[in-house]
Structure formats: structure tokens, C-alpha cells
Amino acid sequence: MTRGFALVVVEGALEVPASLKLLVAAGAGIEGLHPIDKGGRIRFWQDARRYNRVAASLGPVLGLADLEAFPCPSGLIAKHLRAAKHADFVLRIAERMLESWFLADDTLADFFHISGALLPRNPDAETNPKQTLVNLARRSRSARLRSDLVPEEGSSGIVGKGYTPKMTEFIEGHWRPNRAQRRSESLRRALAAIRLATVR
């Protein structure tokens, strides 16, 4: 007998569609699930202990966040939870950012209109996967994609104004987590943890 997830809580906007795609890829149901976007890592980690308690009472809760500059996922979790993580709190950390999981799927090359040879061989080792992704977009043959993803000249931002909707389009229509996991160990572990939680 399989169990469904009671709740999904994520760090940011792109994690919303990504978390649902992960659940589907892992064979978990998503009917009735509406991921809670905490709007950034500060609010996500402020509430992480509460969601750890929720998992203990309601069943599987999926949490999704970025590792960023922190040395390791286990240390990041221990720092913020300050207590043992409940087995049903499936707290997954993308190394170093969610974008590394997108870089791991060679479908991204077609979506970006670039050569697949430009994709990094080990996306989890990228220091700043978001910047890597934007730099790849700069090389796109599509002017529209460059306009969406690359910041305007003189802008202080690292992504273009259309970054979130364009990457959401990629996640929902093109990203294949089960294929991407071959090149991302952190993604492979995330999918395995989700599958385990549904049969525990």
C-alpha cells in the first residue's frame, strides 16, 4: 500500500512546479497538493521545525530548498532543525541550487537552442548553477529566450525579467527528472527518498 504526501513546502517560485514534477517522476500522487512557496530561504528555514512536527502527525511532507554556499546538506538541516528530522519529513536539498537539476537534463539544450556539448558534465559541482544556466542562455540562437533569461545591460540582477515563467515552462513541459538523475546525484537521492516515503 502506498501513501500520499500530506503537504509540500518549498523555498521559492521555481520549486513549486519542480516539486510536483518530482512527485510525479517518483510515482507519487499530486492530486489536491498545492505547494507552499515560502518566498525565500529565510522564511523556509524559519518554519522548517514546524513542518518537521507536521510530518510527525500528518504523514509525509516534502520540503525542497537549495544548498547554496553551505558545505553540506546534512549540516544545513541540522543547523536549522535543531532536533532530529522526522522520517516523514522528506527534506531534500538541491546541490547547489535547483538549477543544477535542470542542467542535468540534456533536454535543456534543445529548449535553449544550444549544443548539448555546452551542458556541464557534473551539474552538482557547479558553484553557481543559476549563473551557469544564464550564461548558457546568452549563447542561445533564440533572441526571445535570451531576452527572457539574460538580464538587461546595466541591470544589477543575475537573471532576466522573464526567467521564472520561462523556466516554469521548461519544468512543466520538458524537464525529465528520471533522466536528469543520471547526471545529478543529489537529484537521484531526492527521487529515491520520495519513493521510500510513499511505501514506508
C-alpha positions as protocol buffer text, in pm:
chain_id: "A"
residue {
  index: 1
  type: MET
  ca { x: 0 y: 0 z: 0 }
}
residue {
  index: 2
  type: THR
  ca { x: 136 y: 340 z: -95 }
}
residue {
  index: 3
  type: ARG
  ca { x: 98 y: 666 z: 96 }
}
residue {
  index: 4
  type: GLY
  ca { x: 45 y: 1011 z: -47 }
}
residue {
  index: 5
  type: PHE
  ca { x: 218 y: 1329 z: 63 }
}
residue {
  index: 6
  type: ALA
  ca { x: 21 y: 1539 z: 308 }
}
residue {
  index: 7
  type: LEU
  ca { x: 198 y: 1865 z: 229 }
}
residue {
  index: 8
  type: VAL
  ca { x: 466 y: 2023 z: 9 }
}
residue {
  index: 9
  type: VAL
  ca { x: 663 y: 2328 z: 121 }
}
residue {
  index: 10
  type: VAL
  ca { x: 930 y: 2491 z: -93 }
}
residue {
  index: 11
  type: GLU
  ca { x: 1185 y: 2769 z: -80 }
}
residue {
  index: 12
  type: GLY
  ca { x: 1087 y: 2963 z: -392 }
}
residue {
  index: 13
  type: ALA
  ca { x: 872 y: 3001 z: -702 }
}
residue {
  index: 14
  type: LEU
  ca { x: 1051 y: 2755 z: -931 }
}
residue {
  index: 15
  type: GLU
  ca { x: 1043 y: 2488 z: -662 }
}
residue {
  index: 16
  type: VAL
  ca { x: 662 y: 2488 z: -686 }
}
residue {
  index: 17
  type: PRO
  ca { x: 638 y: 2324 z: -1031 }
}
residue {
  index: 18
  type: ALA
  ca { x: 964 y: 2134 z: -972 }
}
residue {
  index: 19
  type: SER
  ca { x: 832 y: 1968 z: -656 }
}
residue {
  index: 20
  type: LEU
  ca { x: 519 y: 1848 z: -834 }
}
residue {
  index: 21
  type: LYS
  ca { x: 727 y: 1716 z: -1125 }
}
residue {
  index: 22
  type: LEU
  ca { x: 949 y: 1529 z: -877 }
}
residue {
  index: 23
  type: LEU
  ca { x: 649 y: 1366 z: -713 }
}
residue {
  index: 24
  type: VAL
  ca { x: 510 y: 1251 z: -1047 }
}
residue {
  index: 25
  type: ALA
  ca { x: 852 y: 1121 z: -1156 }
}
residue {
  index: 26
  type: ALA
  ca { x: 878 y: 923 z: -833 }
}
residue {
  index: 27
  type: GLY
  ca { x: 534 y: 772 z: -879 }
}
residue {
  index: 28
  type: ALA
  ca { x: 368 y: 972 z: -601 }
}
residue {
  index: 29
  type: GLY
  ca { x: 25 y: 1129 z: -641 }
}
residue {
  index: 30
  type: ILE
  ca { x: -19 y: 1506 z: -659 }
}
residue {
  index: 31
  type: GLU
  ca { x: -398 y: 1533 z: -655 }
}
residue {
  index: 32
  type: GLY
  ca { x: -504 y: 1803 z: -412 }
}
residue {
  index: 33
  type: LEU
  ca { x: -147 y: 1916 z: -341 }
}
residue {
  index: 34
  type: HIS
  ca { x: -71 y: 2286 z: -363 }
}
residue {
  index: 35
  type: PRO
  ca { x: 293 y: 2353 z: -273 }
}
residue {
  index: 36
  type: ILE
  ca { x: 350 y: 2630 z: -19 }
}
residue {
  index: 37
  type: ASP
  ca { x: 602 y: 2881 z: -152 }
}
residue {
  index: 38
  type: LYS
  ca { x: 784 y: 3038 z: 144 }
}
residue {
  index: 39
  type: GLY
  ca { x: 927 y: 3313 z: -74 }
}
residue {
  index: 40
  type: GLY
  ca { x: 1294 y: 3260 z: 8 }
}
residue {
  index: 41
  type: ARG
  ca { x: 1535 y: 3058 z: 218 }
}
residue {
  index: 42
  type: ILE
  ca { x: 1497 y: 3273 z: 533 }
}
residue {
  index: 43
  type: ARG
  ca { x: 1125 y: 3208 z: 572 }
}
residue {
  index: 44
  type: PHE
  ca { x: 1163 y: 2847 z: 460 }
}
residue {
  index: 45
  type: TRP
  ca { x: 1415 y: 2765 z: 732 }
}
residue {
  index: 46
  type: GLN
  ca { x: 1231 y: 2971 z: 993 }
}
residue {
  index: 47
  type: ASP
  ca { x: 934 y: 2738 z: 950 }
}
residue {
  index: 48
  type: ALA
  ca { x: 1124 y: 2414 z: 890 }
}
residue {
  index: 49
  type: ARG
  ca { x: 1090 y: 2294 z: 1250 }
}
residue {
  index: 50
  type: ARG
  ca { x: 714 y: 2342 z: 1234 }
}
residue {
  index: 51
  type: TYR
  ca { x: 691 y: 2131 z: 918 }
}
residue {
  index: 52
  type: ASN
  ca { x: 904 y: 1867 z: 1085 }
}
residue {
  index: 53
  type: ARG
  ca { x: 637 y: 1842 z: 1355 }
}
residue {
  index: 54
  type: VAL
  ca { x: 360 y: 1843 z: 1092 }
}
residue {
  index: 55
  type: ALA
  ca { x: 520 y: 1541 z: 926 }
}
residue {
  index: 56
  type: ALA
  ca { x: 515 y: 1354 z: 1258 }
}
residue {
  index: 57
  type: SER
  ca { x: 139 y: 1397 z: 1286 }
}
residue {
  index: 58
  type: LEU
  ca { x: 9 y: 1411 z: 929 }
}
residue {
  index: 59
  type: GLY
  ca { x: 245 y: 1187 z: 735 }
}
residue {
  index: 60
  type: PRO
  ca { x: 490 y: 1260 z: 452 }
}
residue {
  index: 61
  type: VAL
  ca { x: 581 y: 1625 z: 398 }
}
residue {
  index: 62
  type: LEU
  ca { x: 809 y: 1718 z: 109 }
}
residue {
  index: 63
  type: GLY
  ca { x: 1043 y: 2011 z: 165 }
}
residue {
  index: 64
  type: LEU
  ca { x: 1262 y: 2146 z: -114 }
}
residue {
  index: 65
  type: ALA
  ca { x: 1543 y: 2401 z: -80 }
}
residue {
  index: 66
  type: ASP
  ca { x: 1886 y: 2499 z: -214 }
}
residue {
  index: 67
  type: LEU
  ca { x: 2220 y: 2420 z: -54 }
}
residue {
  index: 68
  type: GLU
  ca { x: 2386 y: 2732 z: -198 }
}
residue {
  index: 69
  type: ALA
  ca { x: 2719 y: 2805 z: -23 }
}
residue {
  index: 70
  type: PHE
  ca { x: 2663 y: 2581 z: 281 }
}
residue {
  index: 71
  type: PRO
  ca { x: 2919 y: 2296 z: 298 }
}
residue {
  index: 72
  type: CYS
  ca { x: 2679 y: 2002 z: 309 }
}
residue {
  index: 73
  type: PRO
  ca { x: 2304 y: 1921 z: 316 }
}
residue {
  index: 74
  type: SER
  ca { x: 2313 y: 1732 z: 648 }
}
residue {
  index: 75
  type: GLY
  ca { x: 2486 y: 2024 z: 818 }
}
residue {
  index: 76
  type: LEU
  ca { x: 2236 y: 2272 z: 676 }
}
residue {
  index: 77
  type: ILE
  ca { x: 1943 y: 2064 z: 801 }
}
residue {
  index: 78
  type: ALA
  ca { x: 2095 y: 2015 z: 1146 }
}
residue {
  index: 79
  type: LYS
  ca { x: 2167 y: 2386 z: 1179 }
}
residue {
  index: 80
  type: HIS
  ca { x: 1805 y: 2485 z: 1122 }
}
residue {
  index: 81
  type: LEU
  ca { x: 1600 y: 2196 z: 1262 }
}
residue {
  index: 82
  type: ARG
  ca { x: 1792 y: 2179 z: 1592 }
}
residue {
  index: 83
  type: ALA
  ca { x: 1626 y: 1843 z: 1651 }
}
residue {
  index: 84
  type: ALA
  ca { x: 1612 y: 1504 z: 1485 }
}
residue {
  index: 85
  type: LYS
  ca { x: 1445 y: 1515 z: 1144 }
}
residue {
  index: 86
  type: HIS
  ca { x: 1132 y: 1303 z: 1141 }
}
residue {
  index: 87
  type: ALA
  ca { x: 1143 y: 1019 z: 890 }
}
residue {
  index: 88
  type: ASP
  ca { x: 830 y: 1155 z: 718 }
}
residue {
  index: 89
  type: PHE
  ca { x: 982 y: 1500 z: 663 }
}
residue {
  index: 90
  type: VAL
  ca { x: 1134 y: 1439 z: 321 }
}
residue {
  index: 91
  type: LEU
  ca { x: 1361 y: 1742 z: 321 }
}
residue {
  index: 92
  type: ARG
  ca { x: 1563 y: 1748 z: 0 }
}
residue {
  index: 93
  type: ILE
  ca { x: 1844 y: 1991 z: -76 }
}
residue {
  index: 94
  type: ALA
  ca { x: 1949 y: 2068 z: -433 }
}
residue {
  index: 95
  type: GLU
  ca { x: 2325 y: 2099 z: -471 }
}
residue {
  index: 96
  type: ARG
  ca { x: 2399 y: 2380 z: -501 }
}
residue {
  index: 97
  type: MET
  ca { x: 2078 y: 2517 z: -645 }
}
residue {
  index: 98
  type: LEU
  ca { x: 1766 y: 2380 z: -809 }
}
residue {
  index: 99
  type: GLU
  ca { x: 1909 y: 2487 z: -1145 }
}
residue {
  index: 100
  type: SER
  ca { x: 2170 y: 2211 z: -1123 }
}
residue {
  index: 101
  type: TRP
  ca { x: 1887 y: 1960 z: -1161 }
}
residue {
  index: 102
  type: PHE
  ca { x: 1775 y: 2133 z: -1481 }
}
residue {
  index: 103
  type: LEU
  ca { x: 2130 y: 2140 z: -1617 }
}
residue {
  index: 104
  type: ALA
  ca { x: 2141 y: 1763 z: -1568 }
}
residue {
  index: 105
  type: ASP
  ca { x: 1873 y: 1705 z: -1833 }
}
residue {
  index: 106
  type: ASP
  ca { x: 2001 y: 1723 z: -2191 }
}
residue {
  index: 107
  type: THR
  ca { x: 1653 y: 1836 z: -2298 }
}
residue {
  index: 108
  type: LEU
  ca { x: 1763 y: 2177 z: -2173 }
}
residue {
  index: 109
  type: ALA
  ca { x: 1994 y: 2211 z: -2474 }
}
residue {
  index: 110
  type: ASP
  ca { x: 1700 y: 2179 z: -2714 }
}
residue {
  index: 111
  type: PHE
  ca { x: 1490 y: 2417 z: -2507 }
}
residue {
  index: 112
  type: PHE
  ca { x: 1772 y: 2672 z: -2503 }
}
residue {
  index: 113
  type: HIS
  ca { x: 1860 y: 2620 z: -2871 }
}
residue {
  index: 114
  type: ILE
  ca { x: 2223 y: 2541 z: -2790 }
}
residue {
  index: 115
  type: SER
  ca { x: 2457 y: 2247 z: -2842 }
}
residue {
  index: 116
  type: GLY
  ca { x: 2427 y: 1970 z: -2586 }
}
residue {
  index: 117
  type: ALA
  ca { x: 2806 y: 1972 z: -2560 }
}
residue {
  index: 118
  type: LEU
  ca { x: 2779 y: 2302 z: -2370 }
}
residue {
  index: 119
  type: LEU
  ca { x: 2595 y: 2147 z: -2075 }
}
residue {
  index: 120
  type: PRO
  ca { x: 2816 y: 2075 z: -1770 }
}
residue {
  index: 121
  type: ARG
  ca { x: 2902 y: 1709 z: -1718 }
}
residue {
  index: 122
  type: ASN
  ca { x: 2866 y: 1735 z: -1339 }
}
residue {
  index: 123
  type: PRO
  ca { x: 2598 y: 1995 z: -1263 }
}
residue {
  index: 124
  type: ASP
  ca { x: 2612 y: 1929 z: -887 }
}
residue {
  index: 125
  type: ALA
  ca { x: 2970 y: 2058 z: -888 }
}
residue {
  index: 126
  type: GLU
  ca { x: 2876 y: 2395 z: -1037 }
}
residue {
  index: 127
  type: THR
  ca { x: 2944 y: 2675 z: -787 }
}
residue {
  index: 128
  type: ASN
  ca { x: 2652 y: 2885 z: -912 }
}
residue {
  index: 129
  type: PRO
  ca { x: 2418 y: 2675 z: -1129 }
}
residue {
  index: 130
  type: LYS
  ca { x: 2182 y: 2967 z: -1186 }
}
residue {
  index: 131
  type: GLN
  ca { x: 2464 y: 3176 z: -1331 }
}
residue {
  index: 132
  type: THR
  ca { x: 2576 y: 2879 z: -1540 }
}
residue {
  index: 133
  type: LEU
  ca { x: 2224 y: 2846 z: -1678 }
}
residue {
  index: 134
  type: VAL
  ca { x: 2201 y: 3218 z: -1761 }
}
residue {
  index: 135
  type: ASN
  ca { x: 2541 y: 3206 z: -1930 }
}
residue {
  index: 136
  type: LEU
  ca { x: 2417 y: 2919 z: -2146 }
}
residue {
  index: 137
  type: ALA
  ca { x: 2111 y: 3124 z: -2234 }
}
residue {
  index: 138
  type: ARG
  ca { x: 2343 y: 3402 z: -2358 }
}
residue {
  index: 139
  type: ARG
  ca { x: 2460 y: 3156 z: -2625 }
}
residue {
  index: 140
  type: SER
  ca { x: 2110 y: 3068 z: -2740 }
}
residue {
  index: 141
  type: ARG
  ca { x: 2016 y: 3102 z: -3105 }
}
residue {
  index: 142
  type: SER
  ca { x: 1675 y: 3225 z: -2985 }
}
residue {
  index: 143
  type: ALA
  ca { x: 1655 y: 3600 z: -2931 }
}
residue {
  index: 144
  type: ARG
  ca { x: 1334 y: 3553 z: -2734 }
}
residue {
  index: 145
  type: LEU
  ca { x: 1495 y: 3310 z: -2491 }
}
residue {
  index: 146
  type: ARG
  ca { x: 1795 y: 3539 z: -2444 }
}
residue {
  index: 147
  type: SER
  ca { x: 1558 y: 3828 z: -2373 }
}
residue {
  index: 148
  type: ASP
  ca { x: 1367 y: 3626 z: -2113 }
}
residue {
  index: 149
  type: LEU
  ca { x: 1660 y: 3475 z: -1925 }
}
residue {
  index: 150
  type: VAL
  ca { x: 1950 y: 3717 z: -1960 }
}
residue {
  index: 151
  type: PRO
  ca { x: 1943 y: 4039 z: -1753 }
}
residue {
  index: 152
  type: GLU
  ca { x: 1929 y: 4364 z: -1946 }
}
residue {
  index: 153
  type: GLU
  ca { x: 2251 y: 4553 z: -1993 }
}
residue {
  index: 154
  type: GLY
  ca { x: 2317 y: 4768 z: -1688 }
}
residue {
  index: 155
  type: SER
  ca { x: 2085 y: 4560 z: -1468 }
}
residue {
  index: 156
  type: SER
  ca { x: 2206 y: 4456 z: -1124 }
}
residue {
  index: 157
  type: GLY
  ca { x: 2008 y: 4131 z: -1142 }
}
residue {
  index: 158
  type: ILE
  ca { x: 2156 y: 3797 z: -1244 }
}
residue {
  index: 159
  type: VAL
  ca { x: 1851 y: 3680 z: -1439 }
}
residue {
  index: 160
  type: GLY
  ca { x: 1617 y: 3835 z: -1691 }
}
residue {
  index: 161
  type: LYS
  ca { x: 1264 y: 3954 z: -1617 }
}
residue {
  index: 162
  type: GLY
  ca { x: 1113 y: 3650 z: -1785 }
}
residue {
  index: 163
  type: TYR
  ca { x: 1329 y: 3399 z: -1602 }
}
residue {
  index: 164
  type: THR
  ca { x: 1068 y: 3246 z: -1371 }
}
residue {
  index: 165
  type: PRO
  ca { x: 788 y: 3198 z: -1628 }
}
residue {
  index: 166
  type: LYS
  ca { x: 1031 y: 3070 z: -1893 }
}
residue {
  index: 167
  type: MET
  ca { x: 1193 y: 2820 z: -1659 }
}
residue {
  index: 168
  type: THR
  ca { x: 849 y: 2717 z: -1532 }
}
residue {
  index: 169
  type: GLU
  ca { x: 763 y: 2639 z: -1895 }
}
residue {
  index: 170
  type: PHE
  ca { x: 1073 y: 2420 z: -1914 }
}
residue {
  index: 171
  type: ILE
  ca { x: 995 y: 2240 z: -1588 }
}
residue {
  index: 172
  type: GLU
  ca { x: 633 y: 2167 z: -1670 }
}
residue {
  index: 173
  type: GLY
  ca { x: 675 y: 2075 z: -2036 }
}
residue {
  index: 174
  type: HIS
  ca { x: 1027 y: 1947 z: -2086 }
}
residue {
  index: 175
  type: TRP
  ca { x: 1219 y: 1858 z: -1769 }
}
residue {
  index: 176
  type: ARG
  ca { x: 1260 y: 1483 z: -1710 }
}
residue {
  index: 177
  type: PRO
  ca { x: 1382 y: 1418 z: -1355 }
}
residue {
  index: 178
  type: ASN
  ca { x: 1423 y: 1044 z: -1408 }
}
residue {
  index: 179
  type: ARG
  ca { x: 1662 y: 1108 z: -1695 }
}
residue {
  index: 180
  type: ALA
  ca { x: 1835 y: 1402 z: -1527 }
}
residue {
  index: 181
  type: GLN
  ca { x: 1916 y: 1196 z: -1217 }
}
residue {
  index: 182
  type: ARG
  ca { x: 2182 y: 1011 z: -1417 }
}
residue {
  index: 183
  type: ARG
  ca { x: 2398 y: 1324 z: -1402 }
}
residue {
  index: 184
  type: SER
  ca { x: 2292 y: 1461 z: -1063 }
}
residue {
  index: 185
  type: GLU
  ca { x: 2349 y: 1256 z: -751 }
}
residue {
  index: 186
  type: SER
  ca { x: 2150 y: 1498 z: -533 }
}
residue {
  index: 187
  type: LEU
  ca { x: 1852 y: 1461 z: -767 }
}
residue {
  index: 188
  type: ARG
  ca { x: 1886 y: 1082 z: -765 }
}
residue {
  index: 189
  type: ARG
  ca { x: 1880 y: 1083 z: -386 }
}
residue {
  index: 190
  type: ALA
  ca { x: 1578 y: 1314 z: -382 }
}
residue {
  index: 191
  type: LEU
  ca { x: 1376 y: 1085 z: -606 }
}
residue {
  index: 192
  type: ALA
  ca { x: 1478 y: 780 z: -403 }
}
residue {
  index: 193
  type: ALA
  ca { x: 1373 y: 950 z: -77 }
}
residue {
  index: 194
  type: ILE
  ca { x: 1033 y: 1044 z: -220 }
}
residue {
  index: 195
  type: ARG
  ca { x: 973 y: 688 z: -338 }
}
residue {
  index: 196
  type: LEU
  ca { x: 1072 y: 549 z: 1 }
}
residue {
  index: 197
  type: ALA
  ca { x: 833 y: 781 z: 184 }
}
residue {
  index: 198
  type: THR
  ca { x: 535 y: 652 z: -16 }
}
residue {
  index: 199
  type: VAL
  ca { x: 590 y: 291 z: 88 }
}
residue {
  index: 200
  type: ARG
  ca { x: 720 y: 331 z: 443 }
}
